[in-house]
Amino acid sequence: MDPPQTTYFADDIILEILARLPIKSLFRTKCVCKLWYKLASHKSFIHAYNQLSVKNVMVLVESSTSSLILIDNKRGVSEVSLDFIKDRVKIRASCNGLLCCSSVPDKGVYYVCNPMTREFKLLPRSRERPVTRFYPDGEATLVGVSCDLLRNRYDVVLAGYHRMFGHRPEGKLICSVFDSESKKWRKYVSDQDDHGFTHMNRNQVAFVNGSLHWMTQSFAYILVLDLNLDVWRRILLPDEMGSGNRVYLLELDGKVSVIQISSIWMNIWVLKDYNKGQWDMIDRVSLRCIRGMVPGVFPISQGGDYVFLAGHKQVLVYQRKTRIWKEMYSVKNNSAMPLWFSAHSFCGTILSCH
């Protein structure tokens, strides 16, 4: 009898396999041998892994004080936790696997964390006078985190209208930006109208082309912060959208996207030419299959072939190729707050936040 043959894979094949593993499984493979540990820890592999991971967009739902529900179109539902932060926090923004969280008991305290690697960084306090606070609830109206995978760096943005204690809010937009490379805050003031932001468009922020984007409450335009130039500007929505419909800002394969929802249709738009502001409607989806849920569903995130939507008690996924709707997660208890209040777009990466 011939002895059993041993099959060996080339390093590049092993890398292709490792790059497609979930993060927990990837960390376990580092214990197999020294070669695999070196391969999985190399900068080029980390970059390749993150580039693949950001294409698999998921939904992260805050279910309790430190527990999070991770909803993956490919792998189903799992649970992660933010208990490693050792503080009661709420998620304010998400970008390429990093979360920006604010402390619930201590206003003005912010963290950046990676829930998949369980790393976090407490951001230094910005040098604001204690008698000055954000309007209307003491916290920054706009919070965003930008994460550059190629350069392995991130920025945290806090912006809003300030008011002195006992005075009416000032008409200037105050913006503070934390740079992970310099580990310092920079601040600048600009004259901006009060754009108005609801809970939903505060949470939905898209990082594209080195800029952060927020949808205004009037749905007339998107407010843009260019992080390279520290300049605010606007992107107009397509004229064909009309008025009277709900509009939500998302990101799709590195482009700015908006989803427009009416009583029976969901239209998906993409900013085809970023510099010229040219939009293209790439899909028109009938909502008849979920007719009773339409008033309470909100698009949270999307990949090339699917869209995640959160309702009062369910998270749905719509498969664009097969035109099939599927319930991915539902709340069994009587939750006081709808899921879309605590649902965030997310993707798992092994980017460090230190």
MARMAR-889445 format. One record per residue: x, y, z of N, C-alpha, C in turn. Coordinates in pm, whole numbers, plus 50000, padded with zeros to 5 digits. Atoms other than C-alpha are relative to their C-alpha. Layout:
XYZXYZXYZ...
END
This chain:
500864988050000500005000050000500895012450000499224987750007501375034049904499715008750121500234991049886501865058650192499135011849958500864988550034499335087250210500825011949958499304988450051500375117750017499575012750073500284987349932500635151550186499935011249897500194989150094499325181649996500455013150063499524987149953501085214850037499485011049909500504988650076499645248149932501065010949996499114988650010501665277249807499515011150093500344989349905501765307750034498885008949948501034991050053499625328449797498624993750008501295006849987496865301949804499525000450145500344999249858496985300950184499485014050035500444986249975496685338950190498605002449949501344998350056493625337649965498954993550089500935006949909491985312850204499845007850130500044992749873492915331950519499275013349987500624986850020491695364750371498484999449997501455001650007488165350650349499394994150126500485005349873487875338150705499395011150086500434990349899485865355450978501185003550091498864995249923488115375351210500354990650116499715009249889487735351651506500714987549951499355011950056488655321951287501425003349953498684995950045491585341351140500975000550118499124999249883493005348151487500374986250051499695013649955492765311151571501064993549911499035006250090494775301651263501425004450028498664995449968497715321951392500724990350094499415009649906498265294251648500424987049931499705012450070498685267351380501514997949986498565000950017502335274551299500575014049985499344987050010504895302551281499795006449863500194994750135504455305850904498665006949989501324994150009500725312250931499905012550087500024988249914501295336451217500645011949927499334989350073503735356451004499175004849881500814996350116501465355350697498835008850042501224992949958498365367150886500315013150071499634987749930500295394651066500705010049910499264991150091501985409850761499105011649954500764988150038500925445150658499274998149868500655001950130500195434750300498784991050011501165008749980497895406850419498875007550069501034992349928496065429950662499275009349905500644991150098495465454550379499094992249906500825008350090494205426850147498754995050071501155005049922491965412850422498955011050017500954989049979490425446850495499305004149871500604996450128489835454250126498884990449962501075009750025487805422050095498865001750100501014999349894485995427250425499035011649980500884988350014484635461950344498944997949892501015002950101482745446950050498824992350058501075007249933480695425750291499415008950109500594990349906478575452750456498944993150084500925006349906476605442550765499215010650076500754991049911474285457251027500354996650143499705001649858475165462551391498865006550078501144995249923472265466151636500365000050147499794999149856472635478551993498794994050071501135006949937470515454052192499935002550150499994996949858471565462852549501185009150029498944990849961474165482352744501314997249929498715003350060477175463552607499894989349892500175010850098475695436852379499575005549865500304996150136475565440952002499624987849918500395010550093473815419751740500605003149865499364998350130475865415451422499244991649898500835006750099473755407051117500765000049868499165002050116475725393050824499194992849892500745006050110474155385550487500534986249964499395012850036476585356450438499974989950114499795009249888477025341950788498895000350103501114999949906473775350350966500205009650114500054991149884473395365251314500954994850109499125003349888475985365851592499985011550100500004989849896476635385551908501435004350031498714994449958479555408351993499725009450116500174991849881480165430452292500995011550003499124988549977481635464152384500415000750147499674999849858482275453752746501465002950028498584997349980486015457852692500295014950019499804985649980485565495852697499885003950147500194997349857484525494653065499285013250024500824988149984482035522853018498684997349929501295001350067478385525752921499985009849884499854991550117478485538952565498874997649901500915001650114476315544452262500785003049873499304998350127477455541851901499505012649932500384987750070477505575051718500334999549852499645000850141479225565951389500824987449976499295012250038480775536751201500665002149864499314999050128483345534550922501084989449990498985010050031485355505250782500464992050121499695008549886485175484751100500265007150130499804992349877485815512751350498695006850041501184993249944483105526851578500465012050080499844988549911482975561051737498864999450100501015001249895481145558252070500145011550098499984989649897480195584352326499554993850132500365004849867479965578252699498615005150037501344996049957476415578652833500055007950130499994992249875477205589853191500845012649994499104988450005479975614453094499955006549862500094993150129479115638752816501345006049963498734994850048482035649152602501114989849999499005010650001483875615952646499724990949880500175007950122484425597252319501084989249989499105011250024486015564152223499974996449851499965006850128487145548351898500354985550029499745014149969487015510451902499784991349877500245010550099487165479551684499414988150075500635010749922484635454651827500454986049961499565013250042486115425851626501354996450061498705002549938489645429451767500015003650148500164995949861488415443852102501085010050042499104989049971490785473352081499195012950012500674987149991489765508352186500995010750040499194988449961491185543052235499085010650058500714988749940489895569852470500565012849941499534987750063490065602752282500245010750105499774989049904491585632352465498875010149991501044989849998489205659352568500405011649911499734988050078488915687852322499995012150093499834988549911489835721652468498875010049984501164991050002486375736652493499745005250141500334994549870485415759852775498764993050055501145007449945483005742053014498695007649994501254992350004480505770852993499404999849859500515000850136480125764352619499584985749971500455013650029478095734652502499264999749868500715001650126476515720552193498505001850021501454998150000472915729052110499384989249911500874996549889470285715152170500164991450125500015009449888471125685452398501364998250065498715000849935474695692152505501014991449929499095008550075476215667952253500115004849856499814996150140477595672551904498854994849915501095004150088474805672151648500494990149896499435008850102476995656451382501254993350055498835007749961479445628751468500354991049883499585008650110481475610951204501404994750024498655005549995484495588451180500384995949858499485003850131486565584950864501174990750021498985010149981488815554850827500674996949866499235002450121491515553150559500774986950016499395013249985492445516450521501414999649942498695000350064495405523250293501075006250089499044992949915497095547450530499914995950147500195004849863495855530250847499865011750098500244988449915494575562550998498515003350000501404996249992491275577651103499875014250056500374987049943489625610851191498654998750068501304999149932486795617651434499545014449992500564986550017484545647451366498845002150095501114995649915482315664951620499615014049953500424987050052480255693551484498615003350052501324995549956477305714251595500005014850028500154985949966475995748051695500195001750150499724997649859477285761652024499115011050056500644988849931475595783152280500695001850135499484997049868476985800152588498934996850103500955003549894475395790252915499055011750024501014989749977472135809352950499705008649880500204992150121472255823052593499384991549890500525006950117470615814352263501164994449917498925005850081472585792652018500565010149901499354991350096475105810851801499764994849858500255003850140474775810551422501214994649929498785005250060478165794651367500134985150030499795014349985478935758151311501424997550049498705003049941481775746751537500374985649965499585013350041483755717051409501364996750063498755004849943486445697451595500344986749935499565012050069488485670551419501204994150074498885007149937490695644951594500734991949893499155006750098493575632351378500804989150071499325011149933494895597751471501515000349981498564999250022498335605751328500665010050095499454989949909498955637751525499524998050143500615002449869496745625551814499565013150066500454987049949495435661051847498695004049933501214994150055492225680051791500355012949925499954986950065491945708551544498575005249990501344994049994489035732751546499905011449902500254988450086487525756951300498515003350003501374994749993484375777951279499585004649862500494995750131482215783950974498585005450016501354994550002479085803850899499114990749919500905009550066476415777950820498595002250052501384999549958472655778850824499694987950088500435011349919470855756351072499344989849907500505009550100470415726250843498894991150055501005008849943468335705451082500334985449976499685014250013469065668851150499134992050095500795009049916466775641351276500934989550059499205010849941467935611251478500614991349892499525009250102468255590151164501135006049918498924994850085470285613650947501195004950081498804998149918472535621151243500854987449996499285012749995473465584351252500574996149864499585004550131473775579250878500985010049940498934991750055477085593650768500854991249910499245007850100479045582150461501365006449978498654995450027482805584950414500394995849859499685002550141483625588050043500905011349952499124990050061486415606149853500645009550101499344991749900488115618450169499095009850069500964990849940484915635650287498914992250074501145005449928482125628950534498735006749950501264995250058478525632550415498854997350096501215001449920475295638550609498795004949920501244995650063471715641250482499305010050090500714989949923469835672350592498524996250013501385003449970466345670850735499055004049887500874995450108464855689750441500114991249876499755008650116466205663250197500315008249873499704991650115467245692249973501424997949950498615001750039470945684949974500734991750106499125007249908473775665350138501095009850046498964991449944476115684150370501314992150003498735006950019479765675450299501105007350075498814994549937482905680650507501224993849934498755004450061486145678250308501095000250106499045001049891488675665450562501405004249959498684995650046491665674350347500135015350002499974985450008490705710950311499295006850117500794994549890488515715150623498995010249948500984991250064485795729950404498654992849994501365005250015482015724950416499465003749862500684996950126480035722750093498734991549991501295006950017476775708649953499994992049870500295007750120475755681749706498494999549983501444999950026472325686249550499534986049963500615012850036470035656349518499435001049859500524999550137468735646449172498615006349993501294993350018465855667649045498874990049980501035010050031464005636048934499384993850126500525006049878463515625649296498695006550044501204993149958460825651649349500005002550149500134997349857459515658349698498914991050060501045007649931457305641849958500384985750032499565013549970459345609549986501115000250105498935001549903461725596950249501304996649926498715001850066465405598050152501064997050106498985004349904468315580750326501354999149932498644999450053472045584750279500764987450038499175011849978474235553850240501245000949913498825001450085477485543050079499884986949924500085012050081477725517749796501274998649917498785003050075481025503549674500875012349978499144988450008482945535249750499375012349938500704988550058480295558949613498885004550094501144994749926477695581649771498714994649938501275005450048474235566249745498865005150087501204996749924470745576549849498894990349960501155008750024467665554649882498745008050028501244992449993464305570549819498844990150018501105009149971461225553549969498685007449993501374995250005457615560249876499114989050056500925010049944454515540249969500144986449931499935012850071455185513549704501334997549930498755001650074458675519349560501215003650087498704996549942462295519849677500975002249883499084996550108464605537849434501415001850056498624999449956468365533849471500815008549902499234990750082470515562549342501474999550041498564999449975474305564849312500565012649936499354988150055476405596149265501084995349903499125005750103477985585048938501245008449978498864990850018480205615648885500045009150123499954992749873481255629349223500285014849979499604986050020482865661349094498915008349932501054992950072480005670648860498634998850065501285001649932477235659349094498944993049917500945007250087475655635748840499564987050065500595011749935473275609548982499474990249896500535010550086472155576448833499144990750085500855009449929469205555348947500324985849952499535013250041470525519448947498984988950025500995010549974467475500749078498695006350048501344995949956463745504449136499314987650054500465012149931462305479749388498565002050046501394999849952458625472249451499974996250147500145002649856457645473049820498684993250034501305006349976454365454449778500104988050093499845011949915455765423449952500075003550148499924995849859456315443450273499125012250022500854988150002453455467850225499665005050140500404995849867452395468050590501155005650083498844995549924455955475250709500625012749945499334988950069456795503350466500085012750083499894987549924455935532750697501094999850107499045000649891458405519950957501324993449966498725005950036461355506350758500975010949955498964990350031464635524850715501214992549944498775006150053467585515050490501185003250092498874998349910470665509750706501334998749928498755002150072473385496250477499714992049875500185007350124473885480750136501334995549942498875004850077476325459649937499625000449854500284999550143476475454549563498724993049961501165008150039473655428949559498904999550105501005001149894471665435249876499875013250075500294988249918470095461750099499454995350133500535002749866469545459450476499055011350039500964990249949466475476750620499584995850140500455002649863465475479750986498625005950020501344995349966461905482851110499875001650151500224998749856460325484351453500594988150075499545011949929461185448451546500764990349911499335009250092462795432751237501115007149923499014995650097465885436251024499844991349876500245007150125465215426650661501195001849906499034998550106467555420450371499304997649867500565001650134466545425050008501134996249905499015004850096468525404649753499655005649862500324993050124468715425849440500004990849878499955009050115469605397249203498774991149991501145009349999466845373249308498675006950028501214992349965464345400449413499254993550116500605007049887463735381349737500245007950128499914993949868463015396150081500194989050104499765009949895464245378150393500145007050134499834994849865463915384750764501284994250060498725004549946467405383150920500014999750153499994999249854466625392551279498715006550046501204993949942463655400751499500115000350151500014998449855463165412651855498824992450057501065008249943461175388352067499275007050114500654993249888460515410852365499345012949953500684987350030458525443052379500995011550014499004989249997461275467552293499315013549990500624986750000460415503652366500385008049877499514992250112462515517652083500064991549874499865007550126462335507051716501464996749972498645004350028465375488551587500795010449920499264990750084466205515851337500635011350079499354990149916467095538851629501424995850037498725005049950470025516351719500734991449897499355007950105471015500451384501025008549926498914992950066474285510051215500624991349892499255007250102476115500450900501364996150057498765004949941479205479750977500684990249905499235010550068481975458350824501164996150090498975004949911484525436851003501395001149941498624998850045488185446650963500944997750118499025001749893491405441351160500875012450011499304987249989492345477951155500195003650147499724995949862493985490451476499555014450020500444986349970492565521451645501005007250089498994993649915495745529451844500905009149916
END
